[in-house]
Amino acid sequence: MDEVTKNANQSFIHRFTDWFPGLTLFTHYQRIWFKDDLRAALSVTAVALPVAIAYAQLTGVSAVVGLYSCVLPMLVYAIFGSSRQLIVGPDAATCAVLAAVVTPLAAGDPQRHWQLIMTMTFMTGIWCLLASRFRIGVLAEFLSKPILMGLLNGVAITIIVGQFSKILGFRYQEPYLLERLLHTPQYLAQTHWYTLAIALLTLMFFILAKLMRPHWPAAMIAIAVATYVSWALSLSDDGVAVVGSIASGLPDFQAPVFELGLMRELVMPALNLAMVSFISMMLTARSFAAKNGYDIDADKEFRALGLANIAAAAAQGFAVSGADSRTAVNDANGGKTQLVSVISALIILVIILFATAPLAYIPASALGVVLVIASISLIDIKALWRLRKRDNGAFTLAVITLLAVLFIGVIPGITLAVLLGLFQFLKVVMRPDDQILGVNQKGILRSLGKSDKVKPIAGILIYRFNSPLTYFNAVYFKRRLLMRIANAETPVETVIVDGVSCFSHLDLSVMAMIDELYKQLRKQGITLILAGRKRELLAWCESSGVETGEGGIIIRPDLTMAVRMLQNYKAAVSQGLAPQVRKQDDPDEVLAHSLL
């Protein structure tokens, strides 16, 4: 085989594994895994079936749509996903967002509601693919853990309050949570007792199943009992709401709605949904990947999520995300590969084709109980409160997000959460910490602090700015450096800036600021030295017209070299007034990675 053919084959294999990580794993499948995967698949299906039907009710579409949303997305993720344990499917937060956006646009038309759900699902998939294509999965991390914590707590509380109407047998007239809570006494007076009895029966059997057989699918058992009682006693004739008849077989294809006006209404909510779904999925996928000793790629996961959502729309379903409860069930039952998703999807497909008749008798109140139980697992007020002691700023962000979701709605709350995450990031970049470096008795450059073990070098100010320099923090950098010079204990003759920590890219505004700073310092008789990134800085200065070398800014390869070459430092060493600066031996002792 010649070199060209060999390189072509390697390139093909690399592209194949990059696009189809799931299939790549199947090519190395071991027969001893099958028993564990089969057991995990049966357990996942038992949990996924009632949850998918319940989430369909939450989304506002027919129960069978929840099943449609499981089959094709699970198969697609099994091919394109990089996680071995993650199960994709309907998710409480995702469905709450879909319902909040689509319900007012559908204006009470069930068919239009379904089509808009598919449209938003498709657009969410497109956003995910774009994020993967441009490798901007990091943007989704603007929703930091505290913000996501507040968001999920708020969504969970919103879902729970919304399901009380199903459990008690009345219909809310108000769209927002605060108004619903204010009218609670009037609603309680409308309680339908048969509906409440079925809900309590479902809850009782759920608890009994959990206590007596913890590894059994408690939700499925509870719903099966409630469905049997509903069928045997014909409770629908007594006013108990049930799912209703569901046609078996594959759905008739209907295209999503692509009206320009509605598209405008859905673009930003779809982006928000893509970010929330991705972050929720990544938290689950990363935790189980770490537990099982492998890594996952964020951009590949974004692509897999996008393709799964497009598949969901094509299957007439709604948006999906990583399902933490089903993933936990998969892992607890020893699932080794994505074959679990394949087997589970095929079982659900068989049910769609041949066994939808019993679903008609499922009481809506029983599904409401399942949704409340699922939502309670999202609530973690203790973790939220613990943030107050560890990081008061993070606690404030989480609480603001929680209150926003509760009082102004899910979509505005998510938008606010994204903006808070962005502002949090900008604050760190625009107003970062900075440090003055000195030298200890071992000759190692370290940050000056309260300890007297690190001393400044007389006449030399070594400055570190802990953020990439860009146009919106350049003025702050200059102001902080000049303030540090003015507050120095001894007159400053030379300023050395750690270029590694702050010069990450060419920014003309930054180079203009550096030129102004150099000229201002020169008037004060102060030499400016940039240490680190010598090649890049020389090129950037040349392209920006900034003088370097003799008569200009001095650029050195690193901080150690910059200090050693200074005449006043050499004089201080010769007089025993400063230790000899040396290369770093112990990484834990130094903050300047440029010295390594």
C-alpha positions in Angstrom: 0.0 0.0 0.0 1.5 3.3 -1.0 1.7 6.3 1.3 -1.1 8.2 -0.5 -3.5 5.4 -0.1 -2.5 4.8 3.5 -3.1 8.5 4.3 -6.4 8.5 2.5 -7.6 5.5 4.5 -6.5 7.1 7.8 -8.3 10.3 6.8 -11.5 8.3 6.0 -11.3 6.4 9.3 -10.8 9.6 11.2 -13.8 11.2 9.6 -15.9 8.1 10.1 -15.1 8.0 13.9 -15.6 11.8 14.1 -19.1 11.6 12.6 -20.3 8.2 13.9 -18.7 7.6 17.4 -21.6 5.3 18.3 -21.2 3.1 15.2 -17.4 3.0 15.9 -18.1 1.6 19.4 -20.4 -1.1 17.9 -17.6 -2.3 15.7 -15.7 -3.2 18.9 -18.8 -4.7 20.6 -18.2 -7.6 22.9 -20.8 -10.4 23.2 -20.5 -10.5 27.0 -22.0 -7.0 27.1 -25.3 -8.0 25.5 -26.9 -9.5 28.6 -26.3 -6.3 30.6 -27.5 -4.1 27.6 -30.7 -6.1 27.2 -31.5 -5.9 30.9 -30.8 -2.2 30.9 -32.9 -1.7 27.8 -36.0 -3.4 29.3 -35.6 -1.2 32.5 -35.2 2.0 30.4 -38.3 1.2 28.4 -40.3 0.6 31.5 -39.4 4.0 32.8 -39.5 5.8 29.4 -43.1 4.7 28.4 -45.1 6.4 31.2 -42.8 9.4 31.3 -43.0 10.0 27.5 -46.9 9.9 27.7 -46.9 12.2 30.7 -44.5 14.7 28.9 -46.7 14.6 25.8 -49.6 15.8 28.1 -47.3 18.5 29.5 -46.4 19.6 26.0 -50.1 19.8 25.0 -50.1 17.0 22.3 -51.5 13.5 22.0 -50.0 10.8 24.2 -48.7 8.8 21.2 -46.6 11.9 20.2 -44.5 11.3 23.3 -43.8 7.8 22.0 -42.9 9.2 18.6 -40.4 11.4 20.3 -38.5 8.4 21.7 -38.0 6.0 18.8 -36.1 7.8 16.0 -34.2 10.3 18.3 -32.9 7.3 20.4 -31.7 5.5 17.2 -30.1 8.7 15.8 -28.2 9.4 19.1 -27.0 5.8 19.3 -25.2 6.4 15.9 -24.0 10.0 16.4 -23.6 10.4 20.2 -20.3 9.9 22.0 -21.7 8.9 25.4 -22.1 5.2 26.0 -24.8 5.6 28.8 -26.8 8.7 27.9 -30.5 8.1 27.0 -32.2 10.9 25.0 -35.9 11.5 25.2 -38.6 13.9 26.4 -37.5 16.0 29.3 -39.5 18.1 31.8 -37.7 21.4 31.3 -37.7 21.0 27.5 -41.5 20.2 27.4 -42.3 23.1 29.7 -40.4 25.5 27.4 -42.2 24.1 24.3 -45.6 24.5 25.9 -44.9 28.0 27.1 -43.9 29.2 23.6 -46.4 27.3 21.4 -49.6 27.5 23.4 -50.3 31.2 22.8 -49.3 30.9 19.1 -51.6 27.9 18.5 -54.7 29.8 19.7 -56.4 26.7 20.8 -56.1 24.7 17.6 -54.7 21.2 18.5 -53.5 20.5 15.0 -51.7 23.8 14.7 -50.3 23.3 18.2 -48.7 20.0 17.1 -47.3 21.5 13.9 -45.8 24.4 15.8 -44.2 22.0 18.3 -42.6 20.2 15.4 -41.4 23.4 13.9 -39.8 24.6 17.1 -38.2 21.2 17.5 -36.8 21.3 14.0 -35.4 24.9 14.6 -33.8 23.7 17.9 -32.0 21.0 16.0 -30.8 23.5 13.4 -29.4 25.7 16.2 -27.6 22.7 17.7 -26.1 21.8 14.3 -24.9 25.4 13.7 -23.3 25.5 17.2 -21.5 22.2 16.4 -20.4 23.3 13.0 -18.8 26.5 14.3 -17.5 24.7 17.4 -19.3 27.1 19.8 -20.5 24.5 22.3 -18.7 26.7 24.9 -21.4 29.4 24.4 -23.9 27.1 26.0 -21.8 27.3 29.1 -22.9 30.9 29.6 -25.6 29.1 31.6 -23.3 28.4 34.6 -24.2 25.7 37.1 -25.8 28.2 39.6 -27.9 29.8 36.9 -29.0 26.4 35.6 -29.7 25.4 39.2 -32.1 28.3 39.6 -33.6 27.7 36.2 -34.4 24.0 36.8 -35.8 24.7 40.3 -38.1 27.4 38.8 -39.2 25.1 35.9 -39.9 22.3 38.3 -42.0 24.4 40.6 -43.9 25.8 37.5 -44.6 22.2 36.3 -45.8 21.0 39.7 -48.2 23.9 40.2 -49.5 23.3 36.6 -50.2 19.6 37.2 -52.3 20.3 40.3 -55.2 21.1 37.9 -54.8 17.6 36.4 -54.6 15.9 39.8 -57.6 17.8 41.3 -59.7 17.8 38.2 -60.1 21.5 37.3 -58.8 23.8 34.6 -56.7 26.9 35.2 -57.9 30.1 33.7 -54.7 32.1 34.3 -51.5 31.5 32.3 -49.0 32.6 35.0 -48.0 30.9 38.2 -48.4 33.9 40.6 -52.0 34.4 39.5 -52.7 30.7 39.8 -51.4 30.7 43.4 -53.5 33.7 44.3 -56.7 31.9 43.2 -55.8 28.6 44.9 -58.8 28.7 47.4 -61.3 29.1 44.5 -59.7 26.2 42.6 -59.6 23.9 45.6 -63.4 24.3 45.8 -63.7 22.8 42.3 -61.9 19.5 43.2 -63.2 16.5 41.4 -63.1 13.7 44.0 -62.9 10.7 41.7 -60.0 12.4 39.9 -58.2 13.1 43.2 -58.8 9.5 44.3 -57.1 8.1 41.2 -54.2 10.4 41.7 -53.8 9.3 45.3 -54.1 5.6 44.2 -51.3 6.2 41.7 -49.1 7.9 44.3 -49.7 5.1 46.8 -48.7 2.3 44.4 -45.7 4.3 43.3 -44.5 4.6 46.9 -45.2 0.9 47.6 -43.3 -0.2 44.5 -40.3 2.0 45.5 -40.3 0.6 49.0 -40.9 -3.1 48.2 -39.1 -3.4 44.9 -36.7 -0.5 44.5 -35.4 -1.8 41.1 -38.8 -2.2 39.5 -40.3 0.5 37.3 -42.5 2.2 39.9 -44.0 4.7 37.5 -45.1 2.0 35.1 -46.6 -0.1 37.9 -48.5 2.8 39.4 -49.9 3.9 36.0 -50.8 0.3 35.1 -52.9 0.0 38.3 -54.6 3.4 37.8 -55.3 2.5 34.1 -56.8 -0.9 35.2 -59.1 0.8 37.8 -60.1 3.5 35.3 -61.0 0.8 32.7 -62.7 -1.6 35.2 -64.9 1.1 36.8 -65.5 3.1 33.6 -64.4 6.2 35.5 -64.4 8.3 32.3 -68.2 8.2 32.5 -67.9 9.8 35.9 -65.9 12.8 34.7 -62.3 11.4 35.2 -60.2 12.7 32.3 -58.3 10.0 30.4 -55.8 10.0 27.5 -58.5 8.8 25.0 -58.2 6.6 22.0 -54.9 6.5 20.1 -54.6 5.2 16.6 -51.9 2.5 16.3 -49.3 2.5 13.5 -47.0 5.2 12.2 -48.3 8.8 12.0 -49.4 10.4 8.8 -46.7 12.8 7.7 -47.4 16.5 8.2 -44.9 19.2 7.5 -43.9 21.7 10.2 -45.3 25.2 9.9 -42.8 27.6 8.2 -44.8 30.9 8.1 -42.4 33.8 8.2 -44.3 35.6 11.0 -44.3 32.5 13.2 -40.7 31.7 12.4 -39.7 35.1 13.9 -41.6 34.2 17.1 -39.8 30.9 17.4 -36.2 31.7 16.5 -35.0 33.0 19.8 -37.1 30.6 22.0 -35.6 27.7 19.9 -32.1 29.1 20.6 -32.9 29.2 24.3 -34.3 25.7 24.2 -31.1 24.5 22.4 -28.9 25.9 25.1 -31.0 24.7 28.0 -31.3 21.2 26.4 -27.6 21.0 25.7 -26.4 22.1 29.1 -28.8 19.7 30.8 -27.6 16.9 28.6 -23.9 17.7 29.1 -24.3 17.7 32.9 -25.8 14.2 32.7 -23.4 12.9 30.0 -20.2 14.2 31.7 -21.1 12.8 35.1 -21.7 9.3 33.8 -18.7 9.5 31.4 -16.5 10.4 34.4 -18.0 7.6 36.4 -17.3 5.0 33.7 -13.9 6.3 32.8 -14.1 7.9 29.3 -14.4 11.4 27.8 -17.1 13.0 25.6 -16.8 15.8 23.0 -19.0 18.8 23.6 -19.2 19.7 19.9 -20.0 16.1 18.9 -22.7 16.0 21.5 -24.2 19.3 20.2 -24.3 17.8 16.7 -25.9 14.5 18.0 -28.5 16.5 19.9 -29.3 18.6 16.8 -29.7 15.5 14.7 -31.8 13.8 17.4 -34.2 16.9 17.4 -34.4 17.0 13.7 -35.2 13.3 13.8 -37.9 14.0 16.4 -39.5 16.6 14.2 -39.4 14.2 11.2 -41.1 11.5 13.4 -43.9 14.0 14.2 -42.6 14.3 17.8 -41.3 17.1 20.0 -37.9 18.2 21.3 -35.7 15.8 23.3 -32.7 16.2 25.6 -30.5 14.0 27.8 -32.8 12.2 30.2 -31.1 12.0 33.6 -33.5 9.6 35.2 -33.4 7.1 32.3 -29.7 7.4 32.0 -29.4 6.6 35.7 -31.6 3.6 35.2 -29.4 2.5 32.3 -26.2 2.8 34.3 -27.7 1.2 37.4 -28.6 -1.9 35.3 -25.2 -2.2 33.8 -25.8 -0.8 30.3 -22.5 -0.8 28.5 -23.2 0.8 25.1 -25.8 2.6 23.0 -27.3 -0.8 22.0 -29.5 -0.1 25.1 -31.1 2.9 23.2 -31.5 0.8 20.0 -33.3 -2.1 21.8 -35.5 0.3 23.9 -36.5 2.3 20.7 -37.5 -0.9 18.9 -39.6 -2.1 21.8 -41.4 1.3 21.9 -41.9 1.1 18.1 -43.6 -2.3 18.5 -45.9 -0.8 21.1 -46.8 2.1 18.7 -47.6 -0.4 16.0 -49.6 -3.0 17.8 -50.4 -2.1 21.5 -51.7 1.5 21.8 -55.3 0.5 22.7 -54.7 0.2 26.5 -53.2 3.7 26.6 -56.6 5.2 26.0 -57.7 4.4 29.6 -54.7 6.1 31.3 -56.1 8.8 33.7 -54.7 12.3 33.2 -54.4 12.6 37.0 -52.1 9.6 37.1 -49.8 11.2 34.5 -49.9 14.4 36.5 -48.6 12.5 39.6 -45.8 11.0 37.5 -44.9 14.5 36.3 -44.9 15.9 39.8 -42.7 13.1 41.0 -40.3 13.7 38.1 -40.3 17.4 38.7 -39.5 17.0 42.4 -36.3 15.3 41.4 -35.3 18.6 39.7 -35.8 20.6 42.9 -32.7 21.1 45.0 -33.3 24.0 47.4 -30.6 22.7 49.8 -27.9 22.9 47.1 -29.2 26.4 46.2 -29.0 27.5 49.9 -25.5 26.0 50.3 -24.3 28.4 47.5 -25.0 31.3 49.9 -22.2 30.3 52.1 -19.7 29.2 49.4 -20.3 31.9 46.7 -22.8 34.7 47.5 -22.6 36.1 44.0 -23.5 32.7 42.5 -26.4 32.3 45.0 -27.7 35.7 43.9 -27.7 34.7 40.3 -29.4 31.4 41.0 -32.2 33.1 43.1 -32.8 35.8 40.4 -33.1 33.1 37.8 -35.5 31.1 40.0 -37.7 34.1 40.7 -37.7 35.2 37.1 -39.0 31.8 35.9 -41.7 31.8 38.6 -42.9 35.3 38.2 -42.4 36.3 34.6 -42.5 32.9 32.9 -40.3 30.1 31.6 -39.2 31.7 28.4 -38.4 35.2 29.8 -36.7 33.4 32.7 -34.5 31.5 30.4 -33.7 34.6 28.4 -32.7 36.4 31.6 -30.6 33.4 32.6 -28.7 33.5 29.4 -28.1 37.2 29.7 -27.0 36.8 33.4 -24.5 34.2 32.3 -23.2 36.5 29.5 -22.9 39.4 31.9 -21.2 37.2 34.5 -18.6 36.3 31.9 -18.2 39.9 30.7 -17.7 41.0 34.2 -14.9 38.5 34.7 -13.2 39.5 31.4 -13.8 43.3 31.8 -12.7 43.6 35.4 -10.3 40.7 36.1 -7.9 40.3 39.0 -4.4 41.7 38.6 -1.2 41.0 40.5 2.2 42.4 41.2 5.0 39.8 41.2 8.1 39.7 43.4 10.8 37.2 44.2 11.3 34.9 47.2 14.5 33.8 48.8 14.7 30.8 46.4 14.7 33.2 43.4 11.3 32.2 42.3 8.8 34.8 40.9 5.6 34.8 42.9 2.6 37.0 43.5 3.1 39.6 46.2 0.7 39.0 49.1 0.3 39.4 52.8 3.3 37.2 53.4 6.7 38.8 53.8 8.4 35.9 52.1 8.0 37.5 48.6 9.7 40.9 48.1 9.4 43.3 45.2 12.5 44.1 43.2 13.5 47.7 43.7 12.8 49.8 40.7 11.0 47.0 38.8 7.3 46.5 38.7 6.2 43.1 37.3 2.5 43.2 36.4 0.1 40.4 35.5 -3.4 41.0 34.2 -5.5 37.9 34.5 -7.7 38.1 31.4 -7.2 38.3 27.6 -6.8 41.9 26.6 -9.5 43.2 24.2 -11.1 46.4 23.2 -13.5 46.5 26.2 -11.0 46.0 29.0 -8.0 47.8 27.5 -8.7 51.1 29.2 -9.2 49.3 32.5 -5.8 47.6 32.1 -4.0 50.9 31.5 -5.8 52.5 34.5 -4.9 49.6 36.8 -1.3 49.5 35.7 -0.8 53.3 36.2 -2.4 53.0 39.6 0.0 50.2 40.6 2.9 52.4 39.4 1.7 55.3 41.4 1.2 53.2 44.6 4.6 51.4 44.4 6.7 51.6 47.5 9.8 52.7 45.6 10.1 54.7 42.4 9.5 52.5 39.4 12.2 52.5 36.6 11.0 49.5 34.6 7.5 47.9 34.1 7.4 44.3 33.0 4.0 43.1 31.8 3.4 39.3 31.7 2.3 38.9 28.1 1.3 35.3 28.3 -1.6 36.0 30.6 -3.2 38.8 28.6 -2.0 38.9 25.0 -4.1 36.1 23.4 -5.0 37.6 20.0 -4.4 40.7 17.8 -6.7 43.6 18.8 -6.0 47.0 17.2 -7.6 48.8 20.1 -5.3 47.0 22.5 -2.2 47.8 20.4 -3.2 51.4 20.3 -3.5 51.5 24.1 -0.1 49.8 24.5 1.5 52.4 22.2 -0.2 55.2 24.3 0.9 53.6 27.5 4.5 53.2 26.3 4.7 56.9 25.3 3.2 58.0 28.6 5.7 55.9 30.6 8.6 57.1 28.5 7.8 60.7 29.5 8.1 59.6 33.1 11.4 57.9 32.4 10.0 54.4 32.8 10.9 51.5 30.5 8.1 49.2 29.3 8.9 45.5 28.7 6.4 42.9 27.4 7.5 39.4 28.4 6.3 36.2 26.7 4.7 35.5 23.3 7.7 37.2 21.6 7.0 36.2 18.0 3.3 37.1 18.2 3.9 40.4 19.9 6.6 41.4 17.5 4.3 40.7 14.5 1.4 42.4 16.1 3.4 45.5 17.0 4.8 45.7 13.4 1.4 45.4 11.8 0.0 48.0 14.2 2.9 50.5 13.8 4.1 50.2 17.4 7.8 50.8 17.9 9.8 47.9 19.4 13.5 47.4 20.3 15.8 50.3 20.9 13.8 53.4 21.3 10.5 51.5 21.6 8.8 48.7 23.6 11.2 46.0 24.6 9.9 42.4 24.1 11.5 39.4 25.9 10.8 35.7 25.5 9.7 35.3 29.2 9.6 36.9 32.6 12.8 35.4 33.8 14.8 36.7 30.8 13.2 40.1 31.1 14.2 40.4 34.8 17.7 39.0 34.3 18.7 41.4 31.5 17.9 44.5 33.5 20.9 46.5 34.6 19.3 47.7 37.9 18.4 44.1 38.7 22.0 43.0 38.1 23.3 45.7 40.3 20.9 44.7 43.1 22.0 41.1 42.9 25.7 42.0 43.0 25.1 44.1 46.1 23.1 41.3 47.7 19.9 43.2 47.7 17.9 40.7 45.6 18.1 36.9 45.0 19.0 35.5 41.7 15.9 34.8 39.7 15.9 31.3 38.4 13.8 29.0 36.3 10.8 27.4 38.0 11.3 23.9 39.4 8.2 23.4 41.5 5.0 24.3 39.5 3.0 24.7 42.8 5.2 27.6 43.9 4.6 29.8 40.9 1.8 31.6 39.3 3.7 32.6 36.2 3.2 29.6 33.7 5.4 31.6 31.3 8.4 30.8 33.5 8.1 27.1 32.9 
